Amino acid sequence: MSLPNCPKCAAEYTYEDGALLVCPMCAHEWSAAETDAVPADEQDAVIRDAVGNELKDGDAVTVIKDLKVKGSSTVIKVGTKAKSIRLLPDATDGHDIDCKLDGYGPMKLKSSVVKKA
């Protein structure tokens, strides 16, 4: 019988302790049922708007608060629409929506400042 590698550190020296599997290298404990589930980092990242609706590529969104544009004196007003958005699930800076705003041009936005239109 072969036991699965540790999901935290990938060590192969795991052992059973009752109903749990234990990794002696990092002391991580998990159940066998968790091994069958897909890890959270391997699942497709779901991006949600400020209200909690799931966003998809091609959706239209509306800005829910005034946004200052960095390096400019302009402000993106509440209610500005962005059509045909593109999601960036692995964005490191938090700006996970790439879109074109009417009257402002191409822009990256955070999903926490928009709602699905």
Backbone bond lengths (Angstrom), bond angles and torsions (degrees), N, CA, C in turn:
res aa  C-N    CA-C-N  psi(-1)  N-CA   C-N-CA  omega(-1)  CA-C   N-CA-C  phi
1 M - - - 1.454 - - 1.528 108.38 -
2 S 1.319 116.06 125.80 1.461 118.80 178.74 1.523 109.56 -105.39
3 L 1.301 115.07 135.32 1.461 121.00 179.30 1.526 109.35 -93.69
4 P 1.330 117.60 150.28 1.461 119.88 -179.42 1.526 111.47 -70.71
5 N 1.313 115.63 155.68 1.459 121.11 175.66 1.525 109.70 -67.90
6 C 1.303 116.15 159.81 1.465 121.75 178.89 1.529 110.00 -64.86
7 P 1.334 118.90 128.89 1.464 120.37 -179.99 1.532 113.00 -71.66
8 K 1.318 116.97 -16.75 1.464 120.20 -177.55 1.526 111.94 -89.20
9 C 1.326 117.29 -48.32 1.472 119.75 -176.04 1.531 113.34 -118.25
10 A 1.320 117.79 -2.10 1.467 124.99 177.94 1.528 113.63 66.48
11 A 1.324 118.01 19.84 1.465 120.95 176.98 1.525 109.47 -70.59
12 E 1.322 115.95 147.86 1.469 119.82 -176.83 1.525 112.96 -97.45
13 Y 1.318 118.63 1.74 1.452 122.39 -175.57 1.524 112.32 -95.66
14 T 1.302 118.32 47.10 1.467 121.46 -179.66 1.517 110.54 -82.70
15 Y 1.317 115.50 155.84 1.461 120.44 177.18 1.519 109.17 -143.85
16 E 1.343 115.44 162.10 1.459 121.56 179.62 1.519 110.05 -91.73
17 D 1.326 115.01 138.85 1.462 121.46 174.62 1.517 106.46 -133.79
18 G 1.318 116.41 88.99 1.461 120.50 -174.88 1.516 109.78 70.29
19 A 1.331 116.68 -122.76 1.463 121.20 -179.33 1.530 112.30 -89.78
20 L 1.323 116.99 -4.68 1.458 120.91 -176.77 1.518 111.88 -105.35
21 L 1.311 115.39 154.83 1.451 122.53 169.30 1.526 106.55 -103.12
22 V 1.334 117.34 140.46 1.464 121.70 -174.70 1.523 109.07 -127.85
23 C 1.319 115.31 141.19 1.457 121.79 174.57 1.529 108.12 -105.36
24 P 1.339 118.28 118.64 1.467 119.81 179.95 1.527 113.06 -73.40
25 M 1.315 117.64 -16.45 1.462 120.66 -177.51 1.534 112.02 -77.74
26 C 1.343 117.02 -42.77 1.474 119.90 -176.93 1.526 112.32 -120.30
27 A 1.317 118.36 0.19 1.468 124.68 179.26 1.525 113.25 65.25
28 H 1.330 117.31 23.02 1.462 121.70 177.44 1.532 108.62 -78.22
29 E 1.336 115.64 135.00 1.456 121.67 177.14 1.513 109.48 -118.62
30 W 1.326 118.01 137.93 1.461 122.49 177.83 1.515 109.35 -151.97
31 S 1.322 115.13 160.92 1.462 119.64 179.42 1.525 109.49 -90.41
32 A 1.308 115.66 161.16 1.461 120.04 179.80 1.525 110.81 -65.52
33 A 1.325 118.34 -28.15 1.466 121.70 178.79 1.520 110.88 -66.50
34 E 1.341 117.67 -33.05 1.466 120.78 178.45 1.513 111.40 -68.41
35 T 1.319 117.72 -27.33 1.456 122.04 179.59 1.517 110.52 -65.77
36 D 1.341 116.75 -36.64 1.454 120.87 -179.20 1.521 112.29 -72.66
37 A 1.328 117.71 -27.67 1.466 121.65 -179.25 1.524 109.52 -74.51
38 V 1.321 115.16 152.86 1.455 120.93 177.80 1.524 108.28 -76.82
39 P 1.329 118.99 129.85 1.461 120.80 179.05 1.521 111.92 -60.28
40 A 1.328 116.56 151.15 1.461 122.12 -175.10 1.522 112.20 -61.63
41 D 1.340 117.63 -33.96 1.456 118.75 -178.15 1.523 112.62 -76.60
42 E 1.335 118.13 -15.16 1.459 121.04 177.82 1.528 112.32 -94.12
43 Q 1.330 117.87 -12.36 1.455 120.40 177.78 1.518 108.93 -74.18
44 D 1.330 115.83 154.45 1.453 118.86 174.88 1.518 108.22 -64.17
45 A 1.315 115.39 131.69 1.466 120.10 -180.00 1.527 108.67 -70.74
46 V 1.321 116.15 127.19 1.451 121.64 178.19 1.518 107.27 -98.00
47 I 1.311 116.31 123.08 1.457 121.10 179.17 1.515 107.81 -101.32
48 R 1.333 115.60 127.53 1.457 121.89 -177.90 1.521 109.88 -117.54
49 D 1.340 115.56 150.26 1.463 120.34 178.26 1.527 109.85 -80.50
50 A 1.329 117.14 -175.14 1.461 122.07 -176.46 1.527 112.33 -63.88
51 V 1.326 117.93 -25.30 1.457 122.38 -178.29 1.531 111.22 -89.19
52 G 1.328 117.43 -21.13 1.458 121.44 179.81 1.515 114.18 112.59
53 N 1.321 117.76 3.11 1.464 121.19 178.26 1.526 109.43 -76.13
54 E 1.329 116.01 141.88 1.457 120.88 178.37 1.528 109.62 -74.84
55 L 1.328 116.15 131.39 1.460 121.34 178.98 1.519 110.00 -99.00
56 K 1.331 115.92 147.14 1.462 122.36 177.08 1.520 108.70 -133.22
57 D 1.319 115.94 160.13 1.463 120.38 175.90 1.522 109.94 -57.80
58 G 1.335 116.81 135.84 1.449 121.64 178.23 1.513 114.35 93.27
59 D 1.333 119.10 -8.29 1.463 121.83 178.18 1.531 110.48 -68.19
60 A 1.317 114.90 162.84 1.464 121.78 172.43 1.525 107.08 -108.04
61 V 1.331 116.53 136.79 1.457 121.49 179.89 1.523 110.01 -128.75
62 T 1.336 115.12 161.57 1.455 122.51 179.06 1.529 108.28 -124.89
63 V 1.320 116.71 137.89 1.464 121.98 178.14 1.528 108.09 -73.18
64 I 1.360 117.19 134.98 1.467 120.08 -174.83 1.529 113.69 -103.38
65 K 1.339 117.77 -4.65 1.465 120.01 175.14 1.516 109.76 -151.83
66 D 1.327 116.11 158.30 1.467 120.39 178.99 1.525 109.29 -62.66
67 L 1.338 115.80 135.37 1.457 121.11 -179.32 1.518 109.96 -122.32
68 K 1.315 117.00 128.75 1.455 121.55 174.39 1.513 108.06 -78.25
69 V 1.323 116.63 137.89 1.457 121.48 178.45 1.519 107.36 -94.83
70 K 1.317 116.33 120.47 1.456 121.22 -177.28 1.532 110.27 -63.41
71 G 1.321 116.28 131.36 1.456 121.13 178.77 1.511 114.17 82.41
72 S 1.322 117.57 9.69 1.454 121.59 -178.76 1.523 108.78 -144.62
73 S 1.318 115.74 161.05 1.466 119.49 178.54 1.526 111.73 -93.93
74 T 1.326 117.54 1.68 1.456 120.82 -178.74 1.526 111.01 -82.46
75 V 1.320 115.20 158.58 1.457 122.71 178.30 1.521 108.32 -128.21
76 I 1.309 116.74 135.54 1.464 121.48 174.30 1.516 106.72 -84.36
77 K 1.304 116.76 118.23 1.470 122.59 -173.53 1.528 111.73 -80.12
78 V 1.328 115.04 156.71 1.460 122.60 174.76 1.530 108.65 -58.78
79 G 1.316 116.79 136.95 1.457 121.13 177.36 1.513 114.55 92.65
80 T 1.337 117.92 -2.92 1.459 120.58 177.37 1.518 108.85 -66.35
81 K 1.345 116.65 130.75 1.458 121.57 -176.43 1.519 111.53 -95.98
82 A 1.309 114.67 142.92 1.461 122.63 171.92 1.515 106.41 -121.97
83 K 1.319 116.40 120.25 1.463 120.85 -179.42 1.522 109.38 -101.56
84 S 1.301 115.55 150.52 1.454 122.54 173.61 1.527 111.83 55.98
85 I 1.326 116.28 61.59 1.460 121.04 -178.77 1.523 111.05 -75.34
86 R 1.323 115.50 159.72 1.458 122.31 173.82 1.517 107.51 -124.36
87 L 1.330 117.89 127.63 1.452 122.30 -177.39 1.526 110.95 -86.85
88 L 1.338 114.98 142.13 1.456 122.29 178.28 1.532 108.08 -121.26
89 P 1.351 118.18 82.94 1.463 120.78 -172.13 1.527 114.41 -65.22
90 D 1.321 119.10 -25.94 1.457 120.11 -178.37 1.527 112.25 -106.20
91 A 1.337 116.54 34.12 1.459 121.02 177.67 1.524 109.14 -74.48
92 T 1.308 117.35 129.34 1.461 121.64 -176.85 1.527 112.69 -86.29
93 D 1.321 117.88 -21.59 1.464 120.69 -176.34 1.525 113.04 -92.80
94 G 1.331 118.49 2.41 1.456 121.55 178.32 1.513 114.10 90.57
95 H 1.310 118.24 -14.13 1.461 121.83 178.00 1.526 107.31 -85.07
96 D 1.332 116.48 95.64 1.457 121.23 -171.49 1.518 114.58 -103.78
97 I 1.344 117.54 10.29 1.462 121.59 176.78 1.518 108.79 -127.03
98 D 1.323 115.97 127.32 1.456 121.95 174.80 1.523 106.23 -108.60
99 C 1.327 117.36 126.03 1.462 119.73 -174.78 1.529 110.44 -153.39
100 K 1.316 115.00 177.99 1.453 122.11 174.48 1.517 106.75 -122.69
101 L 1.323 116.47 117.86 1.459 121.80 -178.97 1.523 109.92 -91.13
102 D 1.335 115.38 137.93 1.454 120.46 178.49 1.524 109.52 -61.61
103 G 1.319 117.38 122.32 1.455 122.35 177.76 1.518 115.01 86.25
104 Y 1.347 118.67 -6.07 1.460 121.27 -178.04 1.524 113.18 -123.23
105 G 1.323 117.87 -25.11 1.456 121.38 -179.49 1.517 112.50 94.17
106 P 1.350 116.41 -164.26 1.466 120.39 -177.96 1.522 111.33 -66.44
107 M 1.336 115.37 141.23 1.461 120.32 -173.89 1.524 108.75 -155.51
108 K 1.330 116.56 151.42 1.462 122.04 170.74 1.518 107.00 -108.31
109 L 1.331 116.37 134.51 1.459 122.51 -178.20 1.513 110.60 -126.08
110 K 1.316 115.71 159.02 1.458 121.59 172.40 1.526 107.77 -90.46
111 S 1.308 116.95 144.08 1.461 121.07 -178.97 1.528 111.78 -67.97
112 S 1.315 117.88 -17.33 1.463 120.89 -179.63 1.517 113.54 -76.63
113 V 1.334 118.77 -8.11 1.467 121.23 -179.48 1.522 112.91 -113.76
114 V 1.340 116.89 13.05 1.463 120.34 179.16 1.519 109.93 -130.03
115 K 1.342 115.35 160.01 1.456 120.16 169.92 1.514 107.62 -133.53
116 K 1.326 115.13 153.27 1.462 121.44 -178.30 1.511 109.50 -66.60
117 A 1.328 116.29 133.71 1.472 120.31 -178.80 1.516 110.54 -91.50
